[in-house]
């Protein structure tokens, strides 16, 4: 399958408790919101479909992305943690008739996310067919993660706060990593903007 057959699941269900308000609506220097930036990056990389998992701020996220070519799905269990949102997105993927080779799990609070990174990961996936490619921040790792569509069922059974770590651990011998030092600059609280290089 060609790498163009790659979807994206954008996690936008959280309550932004530490931020104090909906951080996904915060604007970057470009004028885009964090959630808008994330969807733009996925579109520029050629991801289709782009599934946006909503939750605590469903109405606000939908309004921020009005007119965009995305599929909205509501996670009624959003308060149970990221795992439930990943599961909700994976279930939606499994219901699609479009053949897919892989899909990204994207979080919407990484202002340093860029389409070149996603394209590099897609190219490596096509060349090596790993179960997943995760990003290496230098001293830690995390999203975005590119998963083989073969893992959608496993991910659809997740719950709780741990996200996809259990699935990645199960397949760790074959999981690849892509450098993404900007990934360590995510936005959890207002002070995080002070260390964001683009701010």
N, C-alpha and C positions, 0 to 999 in steps of 0.2 A: 504494500500500500504506500502511496506517496505521502510525503510529510504534510502535504496540504490537508490531509484528512485528520486534522488535529483540532480538538475542541478545547475550550477553557472553562473552568468552573471558578468563578470569582466569589470569594467568601465575603459577604457584606451583611452578616446577620447579627454581629455583636452589639453590645450595649455601650461600648466605649466608656466603661465605668471609670477607669483611671483618668481618662481625658476630661470627663465632666460634661461633655456634649458630644454630638455626632461628629467625630473626627473625619469621617469620610466626606463631609461637605466642606471641609477646610480647603482653602484655595492655595495652590502652588504659585510661584512667581509667574508662571505662564498664564495664570488666570483660570486654569482648570481645577476642578475639585479633585481630591484624591481618588474618589471612585471613578470619575470621568477619565482621569489619567490612566488608571488601570485598564479600563475598557479600551481606551485608545491604543495602548500598547498591545493588547491582545489582538485587536483588529489589524494593526500595522504588521503584526507577525503572521497574519493569515489564518488566525484561529476562527473556526466556524463549526458548530455554533458557539456562542458565548453565553453561558448560563450564569446568571447572577442570583445567588442564594441570599434572600432577605430574611429579616427577623425583627429585631427590636425597633428599627427605624424603617420599616417596610415602605410606608407612604413617602417619606423624604427621599429614600434611595430611588424609588420609581420616578419621582418628580425630577430628580437630578439627572436621570438618564432618559427622560421622555424623548421619544423620537429616535432613540438609538436601536440598532439591530441587535437586540439581546433577548434572551428568554428569561423571564423572571420566575423563580420558584420560591415559595414561602416555606421556611422551616419553622413549624409550630413548636419544635423542641429547641429553639435557639439558645435558651437559657441553660441547657445542659452542656454546652460547650462546642468547640470547633468540630469535634468528631461527628456530631449529629448533622452539622451543616455540610461536611464533606459527604456524608452518607446520603443526604437529601439530593445533592448535586449529582452524585454517582447514579442514584436510582433514576433520575431524570435522563441521564445519558443512556442508560440501558433501555429506556422506553423509546428512544429515537430509532427511526428506520435508516438513517444515514450511516453508511459504513465508516468506522473510525479506526485509525491506527493507534492513536494516543490522545491524551488530554492533560492539560495543565491544571494544577491546583494553584490559584493565585490568591494572595491576601491583598486587601485593598489599602494597606497602610505603609507601602514601601515607595516613597517618592522617587527613589533612585532606579526603579524598575524601568527597563528599556527594551524595545523590540529586538535589538541585535542579540541580546542575551537569549531571548526565546528562540530566535532563529538558529542560533548556535546549538542550542539544546535539541531542537528538532532535527538538525543535520546529523548530530551525533547519534540520535535515536535511529535514524534511517540507516546509518552505517553499522551500528552495533546491536540493535534490537535488545537493549537491556530491559529489565522489568520496570526500571525507573531511573531518572536522573534528578538528583537533588543539587541544591546550590551550596557551595562552600564559602562562608563569609570570612574565613581566615582562622578564627579560633572556635568557630561553631558552624553549624549548617542549618538549612531551613528552606522555606519556599523562595521562589517558585519551584515546584516539583513537577516533572513531566512523567506521567505514568503510562505504561502500556495499557491498552484497552482491556487486556486480559485480566487486569487487577480491579476492574470496576466493581465486580461482584464483592470482592473482599472489602473494598472501601465502602460499599453500600451498607455494610454491617457494622460500621464504626459507631461509637457513642462516646460521650464524655469529653474531657478536656484535652486528651493527648493527641488529638488530630490523627495524622497518618503515620506516626512514629512506629506503631506496632507492626504495620504492614511493611514499612521500609526495613525494620529490624529483621523481620522474617526472611526477607530477600536480600539482606545486606551484602552477601558475597558477590552479587551480580549488579548491585546498584552503582551507577557512575556518579561522578560529581563534576560540577561546572563552577569555576571561580566566579564569585559575585560579591566582591568586598563591600559594595554599596548596600548590600542586603542587611548589614548590621545596623543601618540607620533606618529603623522603622519608627512609626509614630504611635506611642502608647499614651503619652501625656504631653501637655503643652510645652514643657521644657525641652522635649526632644527636638523641637524645631531649631534650637540653638546650636545643635551639633550637626544638623543636616547641611551638607556642603553646598546645596543649591539655594539655601535661604539667606 
